[in-house]
Amino acid sequence: MTPTFFTSVTRISDLESQSFRCHPLPRSAWATGDYVVCEVVGPPGPLYQIEKPSGRMCRVFDGDIVIGAFGTRAATLEGVGDWRGIGDDMALHALTPAGLFGKATSVSPLLPPFMQLVYKGHAMRGEKLTMSQFCAKRDPVDLTIPVILLIGTSMSSGKTTSGRVIVHELKRRGLKVTAAKLTGAARYRDMLSLGDAGADDIFDFVDVGLPSTVCPPDEFEAAMRQLFAMIADTGAEILVAEAGASPLEPYNGDLAMKLIDKNVRMFVLCASDPYAVLGVQHAFGREPDLVCGPAANTEAAIELVGKLCGVPALNLLRQSTRDALNRLLDEKLGPV
């Protein structure tokens, strides 16, 4: 029997526990969020691994079957791809290990080759199965709790690491904390790490049926309203929200910021370098309350952030910065 592997975009579904059949559909029936069955091809390399629904990583090999979802990725540092680019040969790629499937069109030369796949068909039960079919519909709501918002100047700018420290300090205060990743491309590991840091509940856009947030703004906003309803149901006292890519990228980060802006008590910018901080300030006309990430790695970087941008920066990986962080939390949050 050919091994079959379920990726983490299927974690909201029952595909792993309930039977379905694989049937190829005409391209006119394809859409973002469709669950699809693919075969792994090509010589295995470093990226021939998938993230399972549990978040655990697992290697796969030529001939294995993997279940994921059609989607789009537009990562500045790694790769760009879209299911719409799949040609007549039905060849495609795993754009992330989480099961975001599409045809890679631009990949960093610093990366190993993406895992190659061949489309075998859609997951079917009479009709095609999609991510949105497994999402309970809720009455949309607005957020009412305070938010600490983390955004980045690019991917790999330190958002999740900074979020872990902030969640940890909020839990030390005895608060009920929810963490959510509002934008980005599917990966479960970031949210799991925030849960490990102490968040009582964790969510991301996959929970509301999106394989990535590269999608039409109206579709993204409707999904966020559903996500806010899920957060409201937790009874959380505070939300630590991560916008998983720069708001200037096509992941709807700017819209995510608008949707929660009135609730944001503290704005944390994770930046690759001090000049990137200046760029975000110029683009959005607003100053962060705190700069973290590589732009705060050294004393020289911190001094340059202050000189260029006039805002505080902390290297949150250092225990010695905890007092300064907590003073800022006191100032920005007040009584919660």
BELDAQUI-V319738 format. One record per backbone hydrogen bond with DSSP energy under -1.0 kcal/mol. CO is the residue of the C=O (numbers start at 0). NH is the residue of the N-H. E is the energy in kcal/mol with one decimal. If there is no record, write none. Layout:
BEGIN
co=CO nh=NH e=E
co=CO nh=NH e=E
END
This chain:
BEGIN
co=2 nh=64 e=-2.8
co=4 nh=66 e=-2.4
co=6 nh=9 e=-1.8
co=7 nh=10 e=-1.5
co=9 nh=12 e=-2.0
co=13 nh=17 e=-2.5
co=20 nh=123 e=-2.9
co=22 nh=121 e=-2.7
co=25 nh=28 e=-2.4
co=26 nh=29 e=-1.7
co=30 nh=33 e=-1.8
co=32 nh=130 e=-2.4
co=33 nh=69 e=-1.9
co=34 nh=122 e=-2.3
co=35 nh=67 e=-2.0
co=36 nh=119 e=-2.8
co=36 nh=120 e=-1.4
co=37 nh=65 e=-2.7
co=38 nh=117 e=-1.6
co=39 nh=62 e=-3.2
co=44 nh=47 e=-2.0
co=46 nh=48 e=-1.8
co=47 nh=59 e=-1.8
co=49 nh=57 e=-2.5
co=50 nh=7 e=-1.9
co=51 nh=54 e=-2.4
co=55 nh=51 e=-3.2
co=57 nh=49 e=-3.1
co=60 nh=63 e=-2.5
co=63 nh=39 e=-3.0
co=64 nh=4 e=-2.9
co=65 nh=37 e=-2.5
co=66 nh=6 e=-1.9
co=67 nh=35 e=-2.4
co=68 nh=100 e=-3.0
co=69 nh=32 e=-2.6
co=70 nh=82 e=-1.0
co=72 nh=80 e=-2.4
co=77 nh=107 e=-3.5
co=78 nh=74 e=-2.2
co=79 nh=104 e=-2.9
co=79 nh=105 e=-1.6
co=80 nh=72 e=-2.7
co=81 nh=84 e=-1.5
co=81 nh=102 e=-2.1
co=82 nh=85 e=-1.8
co=86 nh=89 e=-1.8
co=89 nh=118 e=-2.6
co=91 nh=116 e=-2.8
co=92 nh=101 e=-2.1
co=95 nh=98 e=-1.5
co=96 nh=50 e=-2.7
co=97 nh=8 e=-1.9
co=98 nh=68 e=-3.1
co=99 nh=94 e=-2.5
co=100 nh=70 e=-2.0
co=101 nh=92 e=-2.9
co=102 nh=81 e=-1.8
co=105 nh=79 e=-2.9
co=107 nh=110 e=-1.5
co=114 nh=93 e=-2.0
co=115 nh=40 e=-2.1
co=116 nh=91 e=-2.2
co=117 nh=38 e=-2.4
co=120 nh=36 e=-3.4
co=121 nh=22 e=-2.1
co=122 nh=128 e=-2.6
co=123 nh=20 e=-2.3
co=124 nh=126 e=-1.5
co=126 nh=124 e=-2.5
co=128 nh=34 e=-2.6
co=130 nh=133 e=-1.6
co=131 nh=134 e=-1.6
co=145 nh=238 e=-2.3
co=146 nh=264 e=-2.7
co=146 nh=265 e=-1.3
co=147 nh=240 e=-2.4
co=148 nh=267 e=-3.3
co=149 nh=242 e=-2.9
co=150 nh=269 e=-3.1
co=157 nh=161 e=-2.3
co=158 nh=162 e=-2.7
co=159 nh=163 e=-2.3
co=160 nh=164 e=-1.6
co=161 nh=165 e=-2.2
co=162 nh=166 e=-2.9
co=163 nh=167 e=-2.3
co=164 nh=168 e=-2.1
co=165 nh=169 e=-2.3
co=166 nh=170 e=-2.5
co=167 nh=171 e=-1.5
co=169 nh=174 e=-1.5
co=170 nh=173 e=-1.8
co=175 nh=236 e=-2.7
co=175 nh=237 e=-1.3
co=176 nh=199 e=-2.2
co=176 nh=200 e=-1.2
co=177 nh=239 e=-2.7
co=178 nh=202 e=-1.8
co=179 nh=241 e=-3.0
co=182 nh=243 e=-1.1
co=183 nh=212 e=-2.3
co=187 nh=191 e=-2.2
co=188 nh=192 e=-2.1
co=189 nh=193 e=-1.3
co=190 nh=194 e=-2.0
co=191 nh=195 e=-2.4
co=192 nh=196 e=-1.3
co=193 nh=198 e=-2.1
co=194 nh=197 e=-1.4
co=200 nh=178 e=-2.5
co=202 nh=180 e=-2.0
co=203 nh=206 e=-1.4
co=204 nh=207 e=-1.1
co=204 nh=209 e=-2.0
co=205 nh=208 e=-2.1
co=210 nh=185 e=-1.8
co=212 nh=214 e=-1.4
co=215 nh=219 e=-2.2
co=216 nh=220 e=-2.8
co=217 nh=221 e=-2.0
co=218 nh=222 e=-1.9
co=219 nh=223 e=-2.5
co=220 nh=224 e=-2.2
co=221 nh=225 e=-1.5
co=222 nh=226 e=-2.2
co=223 nh=227 e=-2.8
co=224 nh=140 e=-1.0
co=224 nh=228 e=-1.5
co=225 nh=229 e=-1.8
co=226 nh=230 e=-2.3
co=227 nh=231 e=-2.6
co=228 nh=232 e=-1.6
co=230 nh=233 e=-1.3
co=231 nh=234 e=-1.1
co=237 nh=177 e=-2.2
co=238 nh=147 e=-2.7
co=239 nh=179 e=-2.2
co=240 nh=149 e=-3.0
co=241 nh=181 e=-2.7
co=245 nh=248 e=-2.2
co=251 nh=255 e=-2.3
co=252 nh=256 e=-2.1
co=253 nh=257 e=-1.7
co=254 nh=258 e=-2.2
co=255 nh=259 e=-1.2
co=259 nh=262 e=-1.9
co=260 nh=263 e=-1.0
co=262 nh=146 e=-2.4
co=265 nh=148 e=-2.4
co=266 nh=288 e=-2.5
co=266 nh=289 e=-1.3
co=267 nh=150 e=-2.2
co=268 nh=291 e=-2.4
co=269 nh=152 e=-1.9
co=270 nh=294 e=-2.1
co=272 nh=276 e=-1.2
co=273 nh=277 e=-1.5
co=274 nh=278 e=-1.7
co=275 nh=279 e=-2.1
co=276 nh=280 e=-2.3
co=277 nh=281 e=-2.2
co=278 nh=282 e=-2.4
co=279 nh=283 e=-2.4
co=280 nh=284 e=-1.9
co=289 nh=268 e=-2.8
co=290 nh=313 e=-2.2
co=291 nh=270 e=-2.3
co=292 nh=295 e=-2.6
co=293 nh=296 e=-1.7
co=297 nh=301 e=-2.4
co=298 nh=302 e=-2.6
co=299 nh=303 e=-1.9
co=300 nh=304 e=-2.3
co=301 nh=305 e=-2.1
co=302 nh=306 e=-2.3
co=303 nh=307 e=-3.1
co=304 nh=308 e=-2.7
co=305 nh=309 e=-1.1
co=311 nh=290 e=-1.8
co=313 nh=315 e=-1.1
co=314 nh=317 e=-1.9
co=317 nh=320 e=-1.9
co=318 nh=321 e=-1.8
co=320 nh=324 e=-2.3
co=321 nh=325 e=-2.7
co=322 nh=326 e=-2.1
co=323 nh=327 e=-1.9
co=324 nh=328 e=-2.4
co=325 nh=329 e=-2.4
co=326 nh=330 e=-2.2
co=327 nh=331 e=-2.6
co=328 nh=332 e=-2.7
co=329 nh=333 e=-1.5
END
